[in-house]
Amino acid sequence: MNEFDLTPTYNLKVVVQETGVKPDTLRAWERRYGLPTPDRTAGKHRLYSQYDIEVIKWLVNRQEEGMSISRSVEMWHTLIEAGKNPLVEYDAPPPPASDAQSVYAPGNHIDETREAWIAACLEFNEARAESVLTQAFALYPPIMVCIQVLQRGIAQIGSMWYRNEATVQQEHFASALAMRRLNSLVAAAPQPTRPGRIIMACPAHEDHVFAPLLLTLMLRYSGWEVIYLGANVPLNRLETMIQAVKPDLLVMTAQQLYTAANLMQAAEFVVQQNTPLAYGGRIFNYVPSLRERIPGYFLGERLEDAPRNVAQILGRSLPLPQVQPIPESYRHALAVYRQQQAAIENQVWQRLQHKNAHYEHITNANIYLSRDIVAALQLGDMTLLGSEINWTEKLLLNYNMPTELLHDYLEAYYQAARELMGNEGRPIIGWLEGLPQTINRESLA
């Protein structure tokens, strides 16, 4: 039931630094409520385990939600008696009823608040969207609003765009409002109270910054110093920062396959610098096998779990995961592909000109397909492209590329790659072979 180390290891000073709870308060909790339950040395000094520290943090979190310490302890024991692990299976209760009426979120339920915010964004109603958020932050803890309303709201609008139910302008409008609010929260976050310095960054060409900025906020609320670098941090800039800052941990996030490959390269570099790396993002949840390629610590599929995992990493309580080596055939195919890429793309254009293909369509297709091919080769598994091909198809269709042309393009790309790369390009050619037939034409019509 317990995943944390029960070994009594940490003295009171360490626990105070880790949790922010004063010594007198910890002693009072232990005396009155029986939590936490530290061991004692021969000299009667308290020694706490990692599990004790997590219990204290859990109690602090409940107080931040507005619960009294006695009620928090009562809830802890209730969950334990029900055979549940409070550190894993606790769900925050709904906030207390408010006398204030809500025009935008009937019943003051967090899901209704999110739907109200989405509706306002889809109507480009900035004043209403801001009013919904202002009310939400008055009723709920800040992190809950950021996750339940902003993060999930943006994701829902993104899914609507993917289904052609929302425009890219609506998505950008909502993202801009969410980022503005999140930036203001980060700027107002409390000063660090824990030892340890963290760099937060996106790998090269990764422009999705909401998740790392939200994680920055969560880690700062947890007491750590976080240096946020933002989007698209190339390796040379990262190297300079590591040398200047000497961080205790580097955290990076990637949402797409090709930026996951860039993250892997950054991870390989920082390992050589003896700097631990933690990572996460959509693509690692969608394709779990990618985690086997990154020499670092996966932060978990839920953003809510990341601060706890960061604490374990900084506490050196987790072994560094083993990574799968990249097959030599993939390294060779990548070198050959880079040499032949321009020739392949030129031949594709020559094959499709007579079909009245627009140059812009073919150029866009080349950009998206080639970057994912390179990423799959760098990551050592061409089947990873299966995770991105549907999104790529949809993206191409949003550029008004006809469905039939997409099929013809993939067939032409296969023929050109086979002719120009031969056996040296087997990983690529094997994946491309038959790909046009696997695409469901009706689903793209």
N, C-alpha and C positions, 0 to 999 in steps of 0.2 A: 504493500500500500504506500510505503514511503520511498521516494526516489532520491532523497537527500541523505548525505552522510550524517550518521548519528554519533560519530566519534567526537567526544568533548575536546575541542582544540583551541577555541578563541577566548581570550580574556575579555573582561568587561569593556575595556577601552576600544578594542576592535569592534565589538558589537555596537557601541555607541556611534562609532564612525560609519558603520555599515547601515544602520537603521535611522540615525538621527534622533533616537529616543534617549532622554536623559537617564543617568544611572538611578536617580531616586525614583523615577517613574517605573523603570524596569523592576526594581526591588519591590515597589508597591504592587505591581501586577502579579509578581510571583507570590507575594505574601497573601494578597486578597483573593486572587482568582486561580492560582495554581498554574499560570502560564506566564512565561516559558518555564521549562524544568531543567535548569542547568545542573551539571555535576559540581562537585567541590574537590579542590585539591586537599592535600594533607594539611595545608595551612588555612583551610576554610575559604579559599578564594574561588569565586565562580568560574567555571569553564563551560562555554557554550559550543554546541555543534552547529553545523550548517543548517540542520533542520530547525534548531531553536531560532536561528536568525530569520529563516523564512516564516516561522510562526509569528515572530514579532512584526515583520513587514506586513503580513496578512492582517494583523490586528490594526496596524496603522492605516492600511488601505480602507478598512471598514469605517474607521473614524473619519477619514476624509470623505466618505460617502454620507456622513451625517449620523452614524450609529454610535451609541455610547460604548464605552469599553466593556461594561457589564453585559450589554446586549451582544456585543461582538464575541465575547467569551462563551456566552450561552449558545450562540449560533455555531461556534466551533465545535462544542461538545455534542450538539444535536447532529451535526454532519458526521462526526466520528462514530456516534452511536448507530447511525444509519448505515455504517459500513462504507462511507464515502471519504475521499481525501479532500479536505477543504482547499488545499493548495492547487488542486486540479479541477475539482468538480463544482466549485462555488460559482453561482450566477448572481450578479448584483440584483437586489430587489428594486422594484420600481420606486421612484421618489415619492415622498409623502404628498398627499393632496394639497393643492394650493388654492387659495381663494381667488387668485387672479384669473380672470377669464382669458382664454386664448382664441383669437380669431383664426390663427393659422395652424394650430395643433390641438384639435379637440381632444379633451381628456388628458392632455399633457403627457401622452405616451410617446416614448422615444421614436418608435416606428412611424407614428403619425407626424411627429416633428420632421423626420427625414422626408416623408412624402410631401409635406407642406413646403419644405425648402426646395425640393426638386421641382415642384410645380411652379414656384416663383422663378426659379432659374430658367425653366423652359419658356416662361413668358417674358424673360429679360427684365424682370421686375426687381431691380436691385434693392430698393427700399424695403420691399416686403421680405425678400430673402434675408436681409440684414436684421430685420425685426424678428424673424423666426429664430435666427441664431442667437440674438441677444436674449430672447426669452429662454432658449435652450440652455445657455450658459448660466442663467440664473437658477435653473431648476436642477441641473445635472452637473456632475464633476466634469472639468474641462476635457480630460482624456476621453471620457465616455462620449461626449459630444463630437469630438474630433473623429473618433472611430465610427460611432453609430450613425452620425449624421453626415459629416463631411466625407470621410473616406468611402463609406458605403454608398453615399449619394452620388459621388463622382463615378464610382464603379457602375452604378445602375444607369446613369446617363450614358456612360461609355458603351454599355451593352445595348442601350436603345439606339445609339448611333450605328452600331454594328448591324442591327436589324433594320436599319433605315427608318427608325421611328423618331430619331432626333437628328439635328444637323450638327456639323462640326462647329458651327458658331455657338450653338447652345452649349456644347461640351466645353468649349474654350471659356465661355462666359462663367459657367459654374466653377470651373477650375480656377479662374482668376479670383473669384470671390473667396473660395476656400483657401487659396494660397495666401491671400491678403490677411485673412483672419488668423491663419496658422503662423504667419510671420510675426504678427503682433504678439501672439502668445509666447513664441520663442524668445522674442526680445525682452519680455517681461518675466521670464523664468528666473527662479531664485539662483543665488550664487552656489557654487559647488560646495558640498560638505564631505565628500568622500575622496580618498586618495585615488589617483589614476586619471590619466588623460586619454581621451578618445578622439580620433579623427573620423568624421562621417563624410563619405564622398560617393559619387556615382562614377563608374568606369567610363572610359572614353566612349563618346557618342551616345551615352545614356542621358536623355533629357527629362525623364519622368522623376520629379523630385518631391512629390507629395509624401510618399512613404518614408524616404530618409529624413525629411524635415519633421514629420510627425514623430519618428523614432528619436530624433534629436530632442524634441520637446519631452518625450517620455523619459529619456535618460537624464535630462537635466532636472526634471521633477524628482527623479530618483537620487539626485545628489551628485551626479558626475559632471566633470568638466568635459564638454563636447565642442570640438572645433568643426564647424560645418563648412564644407567646401562647395557643396552644391553639385550641379550637373556637369557632365562631360569633363572629367578630370583626366587628362592624358598622363601616361606613365611617367614622363619626365617631370611634370609638375608634382606628381605624387612623390617621386623620389626626393625632390627638393624639400617638400613639406616634412617628410619622415626624418630627414637629416636635421631639419631645424627644430622640430617639435619634440622628436623622440617619444612618440605616443606609446601608451601601454597596450592599445588595441586600435586596429583599423577596421571600420565597418563600411561595407559597400553593398549596394543593392542594384539588381538588374531585373528588368522586366521582359526583355526580349532575348532571343537566342544569340544574336550577334553581339549584344552587349555582355551576355554571360561569358562569351569567349574572351572578350576584353577583360572581364573581371578575373577570369582564370589566369591570364597573363600577369595581371597586377598581383594576384595571390602568389604566383610563383616567385615574383620579385621580392615581395615583402617577407616571404619565408626565408629568403637568403639574408635579409636584414635582421633576422631574429625578432620580427614584429608579428604577433599573432593577428590573424584576420578572421572576422566573422562576416557572414553574408546572408542575404535573403532576397526575396522578390518573387513576382508572379511566375516567372519561367521555372523557378526551382520547385514551386508547388505543383505546377502543371506537368513538369517532366522530372520526377524525383531522381531518375538515374543520372541527371546532370550533377547531382551532389557528389557522385563518385569521382568527378574530375577536378574538384576544387580543393586545393590544400588549405582548408580552413574550417571553421566551425559554422554549421548551419544554424541560423537563429530560430528556426521553427516556422511552421506554416501560418501561425497567427501572430500578428504584430504585438498583441497583448502579452505574449510569452517572452518577447525579446529582452526586456530589461532583466528578467530573472536569469535568462541564459547568459546575458552579458556578465552578470554578477558571478556566475559559476566560472566563466572563462577567465575573468580577471582574478578570481580566487585560485586559479590553476588547478581546479578540481576536475577538469575534463581532459581526457587524452586527445591528441590531435588525430582526426580521422585519417585512415589510409586512403590514398587515391589510386585509381586505375591508370596505368601508363598508356600513353597514346601509341597505337600501333605504328610501326615504321612505315607500313604501306600508306598510311594516311599522311604522314609527314612528306613522303615522296610525292603523293598525288597532289598535295597542296602546292608544292613547289612547281610542279608541272602545270597545274591549273593557272597559277599566277602568270606563268610564262605565256600560256595560250589563251587567256581570258579575252583579250582584245580581238584576237583572230576568231574565236568562237562567236563573239557578239557580232562581229562584222559579217561572218558567214550567215548567221541567223537573219540579219537584216537583208542580205542578198536573197535568201530563200523566201522571205515574206513580202518583198516589195511588190511582186506581181499580184498579191492578194489585197492590194490597196491598204496595207497597214500604215498607220500613222507613226511617224518617227518618234513622237512623244510617248506613244503607248509602249513601243519596244524599248525605248530608253528607260522608262520607269520599271518595266519588267526586268530588265537587266540589272538595275540597281538593287532591287529587292531580292531577286533570286541569287545573284552572285554573292551578296554579303552573307546570306544564310548558308550557301554552299561553303564559303570560306570558314564560317563559324563552326559548321558541323565537322569539317576536316580538322580544324584546330582542337575541337573537343573530342575527336576520335570516334565519331559515330554518326554515319550519314542518316540513320533512321531517326535521329533527332529532328530532321527536317519535317517529319510527319506532324510534329507539334505546331509547326509554323505555316504549313502550306495552306491550310484553310483560311487563316488570317491574311496571308499574302494574296490569295485569290480574291478575297473580299476587298482588300486594299486596292488591287488592280482594277476591280470593277468600279470602285468609287472614282477612279480616273477615267471612267467611261470606256474602258477597254472591252470590246465585244467578247462574249463568252467563247464563241467559235475561234476568235483570234487567239485567245489564251491557250486553247488546246493546240492550235497550229504552232504557236510559239514554243510550247514545251516540247512538241515533237521535233521542231527544227533545232532546238537547243540540244536535244539528245543526239540527233544525227551529226551535228557539228562537233560536239564533244567526242563522240566515238571516232569520227574521222581524224580529228586533230590530236587527240590524246592517246588513243589506242589502249593497250593493256596497262599503261602507266596510270591511266585514269579510272581504273576498275571501280574504286569505291563510288565515284561520281556517276559513271555510266550505269553501273548496276542499279543505282537508285533512280536514275532518270528513265531507265528502260520500262516501258509500259505505264509511266506516270500519267500521260494524257488519258488513258483508258480508265484509270482509277478515280478520276474526278467525276463527280455526279453532275452531269450537265444540267439536269432539271433543277437541282438545288441552287444553281448559280444563275438560272434564267430570270 
